[in-house]
Structures are given as C-alpha cells and as structure tokens.
Amino acid sequence: MKYFIKTFGCQMNVSDSERIRGVLEGLGFKVAQSPEEADVILLNTCTIREKPDQKVFSLLGELRKIKQKNGSIIGVCGCLAQRMGESLLHKAPEVDLMFSSFNIHSLEKLVKQAMAGYKAIEILEEPPEDEDKLWDIKPVRDGQVCAYVTVMKGCDKSCTYCVVPKTRGRQRSRSLESILKEVRELSQMGVREVHLLGQNVTAWGQDINMGFEELLRRVCEVEGIWRVRFTTGHPKDMTPEIARAMGELEKVCPHLHLPFQAGSDRILELMQRNYTREEYLSKIEMLREYVKGITFSTDVIVGFPSETEEDFGWTLEVLKEVEFEQVFSFKFSPRPETPAYDMPFEVPDEVKTSRMSRLLELQKSILEKISRYYLGTTQEILVEEYQDGKLIGRTPSNRWASFSGDKELVGKRVKIKVLKSSAYGLEGELI
C-alpha cells in the first residue's frame, strides 16, 4: 500500500504532514512518487486566502479521475477541512476521508474505516482532551539537518481578516518537557537546526505561566543543536525579555519574521492588530538594539477594505524604513466567517494589482541594496543539502547560499567568501 500527500500553506502544515506520514508509515504504507500510484491520496489544506481553496478543488477534480480508474481513497485534512466541515463533501463527493489538525492522532482509525469502504469523516468543533497524543507520533521528515518543531497551536488574537482561530482554535502551549524531548531526539538523529513553530509562537507559555524566552534558553541548552529559529510571532507579544534572550543566546539566529500587515494606523485598527505603525517600528528598533545584525522578513496585505492611496503610502514607508530581507505580500482575500468578509468599500482588484506591483518594485530595489552588503563578505553556512554538484545552506540571517564542495559537508558548518550576491541568494567559495 502506498500514500501520497500534497501539502498547501504554511510551515505548520508542513509539520503536520510530517506527522501524518508517521502515522501512515506506522501502518505499513510506503510513500508514492505520484497520486497515480497511491492507494491513499491526502490533501493537507490551507484556507488563509481564496486561492489555496481554488487550487484544492481544482486538484480534487483531477483526483476524481484517478479514483475512478484505480479505486484510490481521497482524503482532505487541515484548515479547509476544519472551516468547511461536511459541507465540503457537497462540492467534492469523491472525498472518502476528512479530518483536521485537531485530530491527526485519529488518522489510523479513520484510514481503516475508509479502507473498509465507509466515509471516514471526523471534524471537531474544539480541540479534544486527548489532542496531546499528537506528540507521541514520530514524524517522517525530509530534511536531515534542519527540523520543524511545533511548540503551540491556535491563536487568541482577533484579527478581522484571519480564519486561524476558527481553523486552529484558541492558543494551546505544548509542554516544555514534550518539546525538549523531541529536540533531544532530533539532536541524537543528527539534526543541527530546529525551527520552533506556532501560529503565534512568541505567545508560547502564556497559558502555562511561562515565557517564550525561557523556552528559547532551554532549547539552546540541548547539546548538538547549533541553530534555533522560530516562526511566526505577533508584534504585541514581542517583549524585551524575548529580544534580550535572542541577543544573549548565540544559537538563536539573528533573523525574525515579524508581520506588520499594513502601515496605516487606520487600517491596522480595522484589522484589529492592536498596535500602531510607530509601535511596530519601536519593536524593530528594540530588536536591533538587543540583537546585533538582526534581519527581518514580514507579511503585508494589500487592498484591505477601504484602503486609500494615503493608507497604502504608509505601508511603503514601513518597507523603506525597515528594509526587510523578505516580504510575503498578498492581495486582500475576504474569508468567510471573518469580520472583514462583509466590510464595505472593497478595493477594486485592478487597484490591488497596481499597488502590489508598486510594492514589489520597491522591495526589489531594497533587496538590490541589501545584496550589495553581502558581496565580498565571509559568511557561516550550515550545509543542508547537496544538489546538482552544489552544496546549499543558509546564513544565520536566513540567506540561501550555494557553493562547490564535497557531499560529506552536508550537516557541517563552513565558511564561504561571497562572490556573487543577488536579491534572492548568494554564491561563494569555501574558505
């Protein structure tokens, strides 16, 4: 028996898919290289915007033909499954199996039901009491050097455009003991970088009377772990204590993904982000004071309802001031069951497209400026893979780099001199 998983969306979904693979391989399944050769096909979905939804339903139409030919079991899991529930079956009756991130640990039972010919559908309204059984599942990971470690789920914020509280629930911190156990096991397996994940990762510990800075310190104590990263935090939860820990702990990489979403205070208020532009910029200033050489990436929404040209101009000003190394920008997409779905004064799509083009053009010029800084510098690289005769890895500041060298250097830290620097990566030679 073989399985095939297609993962949409964020790193949290990637991490969930690794545990789903663990369940299936525990049942004796082997990975398939294509849907055509799979007995079980799973789509782990995202619903943060309309486009991923469309991609899922388009793919389900293609998979229907494979099912008719091969008798494959088709499953949908993740955030779209959680948001739509059984109504998804009305649009895609070919689906045999459905569950959400709340109950991945129920997958063994559900797969057996589907293989017996029954519809195996289990979508829960709230996280179950036994949700922590998820951490007992050994994930099957692709990477041998770097690994994702989920440390919390859900979010207690109320951003008006966001479906996460609906699809992932309120925030629940994973226990410190459980996290450290997984990190130690990863170290023993040869993993050298861990990436701590959460919908609002810097809020970890708020529900168990601990602080995220303590988690950082304890993870950095694990022998064999060389680098620690984390994604994604809300600006309101970025405290001086966390910033101080980042600066003091050598293993914590000097890079942070800190979404600001919009530069206009009026739009930020409509989004219910609970900070102003100046408050966000003060967090950036604080982080630069504590963490020398820190770089930033961010998320931006273009064309939120009623956004004016002046509002958009403030977004561009934030880009100019911070000079992000990476910007993930999206045109506003109204999501059902969110307050922003019915907000008046929708921005026309052609205006969103024009503003997005201007934002990308500005970011391109910023990246060209940043890339000149790297040229000729010496950078430490943790080598993650060997591909087409090249070694590939990242700098502590999260820049990808490629260079020639022996395959045996995968998993090692090396230094390179940067010979070429583009907006999106570095090329160098071993020192």
VORO-170261 format. One line per field, with one value per residue (C-alpha): residue in one letter; x, y, z; residue number from 0. Coordinates in Angstrom, 1 decimal. Example, Ala and Ser with C-alpha at 12.3 -4.5 7.8 and 13.67 -1.06 7.14 Angstrom:
BEGIN
residuo = [A,S];
c1 = [12.3,13.7];
c2 = [-4.5,-1.1];
c3 = [7.8,7.1];
num = [0,1];
//
This chain:
BEGIN
residuo = [M,K,Y,F,I,K,T,F,G,C,Q,M,N,V,S,D,S,E,R,I,R,G,V,L,E,G,L,G,F,K,V,A,Q,S,P,E,E,A,D,V,I,L,L,N,T,C,T,I,R,E,K,P,D,Q,K,V,F,S,L,L,G,E,L,R,K,I,K,Q,K,N,G,S,I,I,G,V,C,G,C,L,A,Q,R,M,G,E,S,L,L,H,K,A,P,E,V,D,L,M,F,S,S,F,N,I,H,S,L,E,K,L,V,K,Q,A,M,A,G,Y,K,A,I,E,I,L,E,E,P,P,E,D,E,D,K,L,W,D,I,K,P,V,R,D,G,Q,V,C,A,Y,V,T,V,M,K,G,C,D,K,S,C,T,Y,C,V,V,P,K,T,R,G,R,Q,R,S,R,S,L,E,S,I,L,K,E,V,R,E,L,S,Q,M,G,V,R,E,V,H,L,L,G,Q,N,V,T,A,W,G,Q,D,I,N,M,G,F,E,E,L,L,R,R,V,C,E,V,E,G,I,W,R,V,R,F,T,T,G,H,P,K,D,M,T,P,E,I,A,R,A,M,G,E,L,E,K,V,C,P,H,L,H,L,P,F,Q,A,G,S,D,R,I,L,E,L,M,Q,R,N,Y,T,R,E,E,Y,L,S,K,I,E,M,L,R,E,Y,V,K,G,I,T,F,S,T,D,V,I,V,G,F,P,S,E,T,E,E,D,F,G,W,T,L,E,V,L,K,E,V,E,F,E,Q,V,F,S,F,K,F,S,P,R,P,E,T,P,A,Y,D,M,P,F,E,V,P,D,E,V,K,T,S,R,M,S,R,L,L,E,L,Q,K,S,I,L,E,K,I,S,R,Y,Y,L,G,T,T,Q,E,I,L,V,E,E,Y,Q,D,G,K,L,I,G,R,T,P,S,N,R,W,A,S,F,S,G,D,K,E,L,V,G,K,R,V,K,I,K,V,L,K,S,S,A,Y,G,L,E,G,E,L,I];
c1 = [0.0,1.2,0.3,0.7,0.4,0.1,0.7,-0.6,0.2,2.5,5.2,2.7,1.0,4.4,5.0,1.5,2.2,5.4,3.3,0.7,3.4,4.5,1.0,0.8,4.2,3.4,0.5,2.9,2.3,5.2,5.5,4.3,6.0,2.7,-1.0,-1.5,0.4,-1.1,-3.7,-4.4,-4.1,-4.3,-4.5,-3.4,-5.0,-4.7,-7.7,-6.0,-6.8,-9.2,-6.5,-5.5,-9.2,-9.5,-6.3,-7.7,-11.0,-9.3,-6.9,-9.8,-11.4,-8.2,-8.0,-11.6,-10.4,-7.6,-10.1,-12.4,-9.5,-7.6,-10.1,-7.9,-9.0,-9.1,-8.7,-8.8,-7.3,-6.1,-7.6,-10.1,-11.5,-11.9,-13.5,-16.0,-16.7,-19.1,-20.3,-17.0,-18.5,-21.3,-18.7,-16.4,-18.4,-15.3,-13.7,-13.7,-11.6,-11.6,-10.1,-8.5,-5.3,-7.3,-7.3,-4.4,-3.9,-7.2,-5.9,-5.1,-8.8,-10.1,-7.8,-9.0,-12.7,-12.1,-10.3,-13.3,-15.5,-17.0,-16.9,-14.4,-15.3,-14.3,-14.3,-14.3,-15.7,-13.0,-9.6,-10.2,-8.9,-6.5,-5.0,-1.5,-1.4,-0.2,3.2,3.6,3.5,7.0,7.1,8.8,10.9,12.6,15.4,18.2,19.9,17.0,13.7,10.4,9.2,5.6,5.5,2.0,-1.3,-4.0,-4.2,-6.0,-5.8,-8.9,-7.5,-10.6,-9.2,-8.0,-9.5,-6.9,-9.0,-11.7,-9.5,-6.8,-8.7,-7.5,-3.9,-2.6,1.1,2.8,4.5,8.2,9.1,7.5,9.3,12.7,12.2,11.6,14.6,16.9,15.8,16.4,19.9,20.6,19.5,21.9,19.6,21.6,18.9,15.5,12.7,10.1,6.6,3.3,0.5,1.7,4.9,6.0,2.8,4.0,3.7,1.1,-1.4,1.0,2.6,5.9,7.6,8.8,12.3,12.5,11.7,14.5,17.0,16.1,16.2,19.6,20.9,20.3,23.7,24.2,21.8,23.7,21.0,17.5,14.9,11.2,8.1,5.6,5.2,2.7,4.3,2.3,3.9,7.5,8.7,12.1,12.7,12.4,14.6,17.2,17.3,17.7,20.7,22.3,21.8,24.4,22.4,19.4,19.7,19.7,16.6,13.0,9.7,7.5,4.4,3.2,0.4,-0.3,1.4,-1.7,-2.9,-6.5,-6.2,-4.4,-7.3,-9.8,-7.7,-7.7,-3.9,-3.8,-0.6,0.2,2.8,5.1,4.6,5.6,8.7,9.6,9.7,12.1,14.3,14.3,15.2,18.1,19.4,19.4,20.3,23.2,22.9,19.4,17.5,13.7,11.1,7.4,3.8,1.9,-1.8,-2.5,-6.0,-7.8,-11.3,-11.4,-7.6,-6.8,-3.7,-2.6,-3.0,-1.0,1.7,2.3,2.8,5.6,7.1,7.5,9.2,11.6,12.4,12.9,14.4,13.1,15.2,12.0,8.4,5.4,2.8,-0.9,-3.9,-6.7,-8.9,-12.2,-12.6,-16.0,-16.8,-14.4,-15.5,-13.6,-15.7,-18.6,-16.7,-17.8,-15.7,-14.0,-10.9,-11.2,-8.9,-7.2,-6.2,-4.9,-2.9,-1.4,-0.4,1.0,3.2,4.5,5.2,7.1,9.1,10.1,11.1,13.2,15.2,15.6,16.9,19.3,20.7,20.9,22.6,25.5,26.2,26.8,29.2,32.8,31.8,32.6,29.5,29.0,26.8,25.0,25.0,21.6,21.8,23.9,22.2,23.4,27.1,26.5,26.2,23.3,22.7,21.7,23.5,22.3,20.4,18.4,20.0,20.4,23.8,25.3,28.9,31.1,32.4,32.3,29.0,30.3,30.0,26.2,25.3,28.5,29.1,31.5,32.6,32.4,33.5,30.6,31.5,28.0,25.1,21.6,18.3,17.4,20.6,24.4,27.1,30.5,33.6,34.8,37.4];
c2 = [0.0,3.5,7.0,10.5,13.8,17.2,20.0,23.6,26.6,27.4,25.6,24.4,22.4,21.0,19.9,18.3,16.4,15.0,13.5,12.3,10.5,9.0,7.6,6.1,4.6,3.1,1.4,-0.1,2.3,3.4,6.8,7.1,9.4,10.4,10.3,7.8,5.1,5.8,3.9,6.8,10.4,13.2,16.9,18.9,22.2,25.9,28.4,31.6,33.0,32.1,31.0,27.9,26.9,27.1,25.0,22.3,22.0,22.0,19.2,17.2,17.3,15.7,13.2,12.1,10.6,8.7,7.3,6.1,4.4,3.0,3.0,5.2,6.7,10.5,12.5,16.2,17.4,20.7,24.2,24.0,20.8,22.4,25.5,23.9,20.6,18.2,21.0,20.3,16.9,18.6,20.3,17.2,14.0,12.0,12.6,9.5,10.7,14.0,15.3,18.4,19.4,18.8,15.1,13.9,11.3,9.7,9.1,5.4,4.7,6.9,5.2,1.8,3.0,4.4,1.2,-0.8,1.2,3.8,7.6,8.4,12.0,13.5,17.2,18.5,21.8,22.2,20.5,17.2,16.5,13.9,16.2,15.9,12.3,14.0,14.5,10.7,10.3,10.1,12.4,11.3,14.2,15.0,17.1,15.5,18.7,21.1,20.2,21.9,21.5,22.7,24.2,25.6,25.6,28.1,31.9,34.1,37.2,38.6,39.9,40.7,39.0,35.8,32.3,30.8,31.0,29.1,26.5,26.1,27.1,29.1,29.0,25.9,25.7,22.3,21.4,22.3,18.7,17.4,20.0,19.3,15.6,16.0,18.4,16.0,13.1,15.3,16.1,12.5,11.9,14.5,17.5,20.6,23.4,23.4,25.8,26.4,26.8,28.3,30.4,33.0,31.4,34.2,33.7,30.3,29.8,32.4,29.7,27.7,30.6,30.6,32.9,32.2,33.4,30.5,28.1,29.6,29.3,25.6,24.6,26.3,24.1,20.9,19.5,19.1,21.8,24.6,26.9,27.9,29.8,30.5,31.5,33.3,35.9,38.7,42.2,42.6,39.5,40.5,41.5,43.0,39.7,37.8,40.3,40.2,36.3,36.5,38.7,36.7,33.2,32.5,29.6,31.8,33.1,36.9,36.8,37.3,37.1,39.8,40.6,44.2,43.7,47.4,50.7,52.8,53.2,53.4,50.1,48.5,49.4,47.9,44.8,44.7,44.3,46.2,48.2,51.4,51.9,53.6,50.8,48.3,50.3,50.7,46.9,46.8,49.4,47.4,44.2,45.9,47.2,43.8,41.6,42.9,42.5,41.2,40.9,40.8,39.3,40.2,39.8,42.5,42.7,45.0,46.3,45.8,47.2,51.0,51.2,54.6,55.7,57.5,54.3,52.3,55.0,54.4,50.7,51.6,53.9,51.0,48.9,51.8,52.3,48.6,47.3,43.7,40.9,39.2,40.3,38.0,40.2,39.3,41.0,41.0,38.0,38.0,34.8,33.5,33.8,36.6,40.2,41.6,39.4,41.9,45.1,47.9,49.8,46.8,47.9,47.1,44.2,46.4,48.8,46.0,44.7,48.1,48.6,45.2,45.9,49.1,47.3,44.5,47.1,48.9,45.7,44.7,47.9,47.3,43.8,45.0,47.4,44.7,42.2,44.6,44.4,40.7,40.9,40.0,39.2,36.0,34.0,31.0,28.4,25.4,23.0,21.5,19.6,18.6,19.2,19.1,19.3,22.2,22.5,24.5,26.1,29.2,32.1,32.8,35.8,33.3,33.9,30.9,30.3,27.8,26.8,23.9,21.2,17.6,16.0,14.9,18.5,18.2,18.8,20.7,24.4,26.0,29.5,30.9,34.1,35.6,36.1,36.8,38.3,38.7,39.8,36.2,34.3,34.1,32.2,31.7,29.6,27.7,29.3];
c3 = [0.0,-0.9,0.1,-1.5,0.4,-1.2,1.3,0.9,3.1,6.0,7.9,10.4,7.6,6.6,10.2,10.4,7.1,8.6,11.5,9.1,7.2,10.5,11.1,7.6,7.6,11.0,9.3,6.7,3.9,1.6,0.0,-3.6,-6.1,-7.7,-7.0,-9.8,-7.9,-4.5,-2.6,-0.3,-1.5,1.1,0.6,3.6,3.0,3.7,3.7,4.7,1.2,-1.6,-4.0,-2.0,-1.8,-5.5,-6.0,-3.7,-5.5,-8.9,-7.8,-6.4,-9.8,-11.3,-8.5,-9.1,-12.4,-10.7,-8.1,-10.9,-12.5,-9.5,-6.7,-4.6,-1.3,-1.4,1.8,2.8,6.0,7.5,7.6,4.7,6.1,9.5,8.1,5.7,7.6,5.9,3.5,1.7,0.6,-1.2,-3.5,-3.6,-3.1,-4.2,-0.8,1.4,4.4,6.2,9.5,10.8,12.7,15.9,15.4,13.4,16.1,15.0,11.5,12.0,12.9,10.0,7.4,8.4,8.1,4.7,3.5,4.7,2.4,4.8,4.7,7.4,8.4,11.8,12.1,15.7,16.9,19.6,20.2,22.0,25.5,24.1,21.5,23.1,21.7,18.6,20.1,20.5,16.8,15.3,12.3,9.0,7.9,4.5,6.0,8.0,9.1,9.9,11.5,12.4,16.0,16.7,20.2,20.2,18.3,17.7,18.4,20.8,18.6,16.8,13.5,11.4,8.2,9.8,10.0,12.3,15.5,13.6,11.9,14.6,17.8,20.7,21.6,23.4,24.5,24.2,27.4,27.9,28.7,25.5,23.3,24.9,24.5,20.8,20.4,22.2,19.9,16.9,18.1,18.5,14.9,13.6,13.3,13.9,13.5,14.9,13.8,16.5,15.1,16.2,14.8,17.3,18.6,20.9,22.9,23.9,27.7,28.3,29.2,31.4,33.3,31.4,28.9,25.4,26.4,28.8,26.1,23.9,26.7,27.4,23.7,23.4,26.2,24.2,23.2,19.5,18.4,16.7,15.5,16.7,14.7,15.3,13.3,13.5,16.2,16.7,17.3,20.5,22.1,21.2,24.6,25.8,27.6,24.3,22.5,25.3,25.1,21.4,21.8,24.6,23.1,20.4,19.0,18.2,14.7,14.2,11.9,12.7,10.7,12.2,10.2,10.1,7.5,6.9,7.6,8.1,11.7,10.4,8.5,11.4,13.6,11.1,11.1,14.9,15.0,18.3,17.5,15.6,12.9,15.5,18.0,15.4,14.4,18.1,18.3,15.3,17.0,20.3,18.5,16.6,20.0,21.6,18.6,16.6,12.9,13.0,9.7,9.2,7.0,7.1,5.8,4.1,3.0,0.0,-0.6,2.7,2.6,2.3,1.9,0.3,-1.6,1.5,3.6,1.1,1.1,4.8,4.0,1.5,4.2,6.6,3.9,3.3,7.0,8.0,4.7,5.1,3.6,2.5,2.1,1.7,0.2,-0.6,-2.1,0.5,0.1,2.1,4.1,5.1,8.8,9.5,10.3,7.2,4.9,4.9,5.4,3.0,0.5,-1.2,-3.1,-6.8,-8.0,-10.6,-7.8,-5.6,-8.6,-9.3,-5.6,-5.4,-8.4,-6.8,-3.5,-5.3,-7.3,-4.1,-2.4,-5.4,-5.1,-1.4,-2.0,-4.6,-2.0,0.7,-1.7,-2.2,1.5,1.3,-1.6,-0.6,3.0,4.9,5.9,8.0,6.3,7.8,4.8,4.3,1.1,-2.0,-5.3,-8.9,-7.7,-5.4,-1.6,-0.4,3.0,4.9,6.7,10.2,8.7,6.6,3.2,1.0,-0.4,-2.9,-3.4,-4.6,-2.2,-1.1,-0.4,3.0,4.2,4.4,8.1,8.8,9.4,6.9,6.0,2.5,0.8,-1.1,-4.8,-6.2,-4.4,-5.9,-4.5,-3.5,-2.8,-2.5,-4.4,-2.9,-2.4,0.6,2.8];
num = [0,1,2,3,4,5,6,7,8,9,10,11,12,13,14,15,16,17,18,19,20,21,22,23,24,25,26,27,28,29,30,31,32,33,34,35,36,37,38,39,40,41,42,43,44,45,46,47,48,49,50,51,52,53,54,55,56,57,58,59,60,61,62,63,64,65,66,67,68,69,70,71,72,73,74,75,76,77,78,79,80,81,82,83,84,85,86,87,88,89,90,91,92,93,94,95,96,97,98,99,100,101,102,103,104,105,106,107,108,109,110,111,112,113,114,115,116,117,118,119,120,121,122,123,124,125,126,127,128,129,130,131,132,133,134,135,136,137,138,139,140,141,142,143,144,145,146,147,148,149,150,151,152,153,154,155,156,157,158,159,160,161,162,163,164,165,166,167,168,169,170,171,172,173,174,175,176,177,178,179,180,181,182,183,184,185,186,187,188,189,190,191,192,193,194,195,196,197,198,199,200,201,202,203,204,205,206,207,208,209,210,211,212,213,214,215,216,217,218,219,220,221,222,223,224,225,226,227,228,229,230,231,232,233,234,235,236,237,238,239,240,241,242,243,244,245,246,247,248,249,250,251,252,253,254,255,256,257,258,259,260,261,262,263,264,265,266,267,268,269,270,271,272,273,274,275,276,277,278,279,280,281,282,283,284,285,286,287,288,289,290,291,292,293,294,295,296,297,298,299,300,301,302,303,304,305,306,307,308,309,310,311,312,313,314,315,316,317,318,319,320,321,322,323,324,325,326,327,328,329,330,331,332,333,334,335,336,337,338,339,340,341,342,343,344,345,346,347,348,349,350,351,352,353,354,355,356,357,358,359,360,361,362,363,364,365,366,367,368,369,370,371,372,373,374,375,376,377,378,379,380,381,382,383,384,385,386,387,388,389,390,391,392,393,394,395,396,397,398,399,400,401,402,403,404,405,406,407,408,409,410,411,412,413,414,415,416,417,418,419,420,421,422,423,424,425,426,427,428,429,430];
//
